[in-house]
Every structure is written in structure tokens, then in C-alpha cells.
Amino acid sequence: MTLRIIYLHIFLISKYIIRFVDQIYLAVTIFLSFWLIIYVFRRKLEKYNLTVYPFFILWRKKAREYWFPRFSRSKGYRVYEKIALPLGFLLMIAGISTILYVIIEMLTIKPNQTPTIALKPIIPGLTISISQLPYILLAIGVSVAIHEIFHALSATSNNVKVKNGGVLLLGIFPGAFVEPDEDDFNKSTTDAKLKIIAAGIVINLVLALIALPFSFELPYLPSELSQGIMIEGIVNNSPAANASIHAGDVICYINGYRVTTLSQLHELLYKYNTVFITLKHPNGTLSNVTVNVLDHLLGVYVTYYIPDYLIAILTFFTWLFIVNFSLAIFNAAPLIITDGGKLFTELLKRVLGESNGEKISYYLQSLFFLIFIFAIFLSNRPLG
């Protein structure tokens, strides 16, 4: 009997692994086929302003020189720029501090402990579920587009022309960019340069704060949006099992009272010895069952029932929060390839002079970048 159970477990696990590998294989096949077709037709795509490299597409077009001048030169927007400038430097400090914190924690953590912060790369099928990919890509696309728009708005606010704009695709990840006129940007004051850079950094923090109340990051939200109590599991020989209640059913009413929270469920079960329950089944039909609960327990494992469309919205806003909060922190860190690196360079050039500032900034950013890579390595190594 024991061997049968072991074989059954092995069979079920093998079945799951095969299905998972099949999904990964299909995703990789589609990914490689798409890029192969794009690369084969790269010459023909050039007439549409598309530049194609292996796993990289860039669409660049001459942009309008000034972006929404009435808005970007308004008093309200200039207040935003004044707030964004110091906030950009605070986010830079937060970015460096976070990276150092991760390193210290990962070097001192015990094998049985869970780190409070970990830097995990987004790898569909490995570090995140493939089902989450559409939400992530949409969140990245929205976040990067708004980020670049605010760079363009601040360029206009500071009388720097925008030369080009465009969108890109790196692997599966979308992006966007704006290119200020290089001569205008170089001739502008240090304050103007800092404002243009900081505007894009800080808008990601603003977007994160906007997304937070609508995301799964807030523990109260599921109960607020609940439209019933979902049965996740049934205890054998329990009142629920004897009443033919099944996993997947949703408790909508008990004795005529609407039930959407766990506290309501507990209150009604403790109030009555016999309950009349209205259930919604997975196929959408309703039924009524009478259950005797002499010990005031149904014998079920439950969670909040949230409709699929609300889960999709919450999932998108959750990723919108994660993407923007991550961008606000790590794009503000001085890591050569980030806006924080540009902010850091302009600051050091102002303090130490053009030549010295640029050299020292490059060396320090290179050091910070290596530290950042080390933090990622520590976050992804096995503990113990």
C-alpha cells in the first residue's frame, strides 16, 4: 500500500513537471520564432524607422520639440520639479542603502530565516509564473512611457528641445525613450539638467503611491472587495461534507444574511445551530443547503471570493506598484546605466568641476554597479 502511494506521488509530480516543461518549451519556441522572423525581415523594416538587432527592436522618430508647453511651464508643474529635485537625491540614497542592506542581511542571515528583501530577476516560468507575464509587461510599458514623458515635460519646462522619441522591445520587455537635443541640454544650467533627470525618477514613485491602494499589497483590500466566502477545502465527515458542499463553492448567504467577510461567517455560525446556506457553484448556478452546526463549525477551509475581473485589475495594480517602486529606488541609484547615475554625475561636476566630477562619478558608479551585481548574486544563491 505504501509503495502504491509513493508511485502515485511520483506519477503526479512527473505529470506536473512534464506539463511545466511543455509550457516552457512552447513559450521559448514562440519567443525564438518571433525574433527569427523579425531578424530575417530586418532590412525591410528599416523603411518604417525600425532598427533590429538580435532580441532588440528600436523604433525612433523625430519628436515634437516642446511637449505640452502650457502644462509643463505652468506653476503647478514647476512646483512638482522643485519637489522632485531633492526627492530624486533622497531616492538615490534609498537605492544605495537598499543594496547595502541586502548584502549585509544575506551575509548574516541564518539558513532557516527568510530575507526581508531579495533582488530577484524577472524570469518567466522560473522566478514568476507565466500567467503573470501579461500584467508585468503592461505595467512596465505604462511605467516606462510615463517616465519618459516626464523627462520630456521637464525638458520643455527648462527650454531644452526634444529631438527624438521612440519605443523599443528588449527580449519580451517593452520600453520607451525621449532624446533631448544634445546641444540644448549641454548648454543648460546644472539645475535644469538635474530637474530634467529627477522628473522621470520621481514620477515612478508617484505612480507607485497611486497604484498601492488598488493592489494586493494592502492586507485589507481582499475583504473590502469580497463578494462571498470561497470554500477551498472540506474536512472529512464534517457538517459541510455531509451537506454535499464542495471545494470551489461560494457561500453567498446564511439564513438570508449576505456573507462577504470571515467575521460575518463566524458570527452567523455561532448564532445558529442550523443554518440555511445559499451557495454559488463554479458553473455559476445557485443552490440552497441546510446544515446542522451544533458545534458552530462547518468544517471548511475558506478564503475571500473575488471575481476574476477584479483579481485581474488588482494583479495589474500590484505589478504597477512593484515595477514603479523598484524603478523609483533602483533607477535612482548611481549605477552607470541609470538616471541616478546621470544625476550623480551632474552633481559631482558641479561640486568638483567638469573633468574631475565626471571621472570620480564614473569610478564610484562602477563600484556601486559591482556592489549591485554582488547583491543580486547573494539574493539568488542557496542559503546554508
Beta strands, then each sheet from edge to edge (+ up, - down):
strand 1: 50-53
strand 2: 56-62
strand 3: 162-170
strand 4: 173-180
strand 5: 229-234
strand 6: 250-254
strand 7: 257-258
strand 8: 274-280
strand 9: 286-292
strand 10: 300-304
sheet 1: 1+ 2- 3+ 4-
sheet 2: 7+ 6- 5+ 10-
sheet 3: 7+ 6- 8+ 9-
end
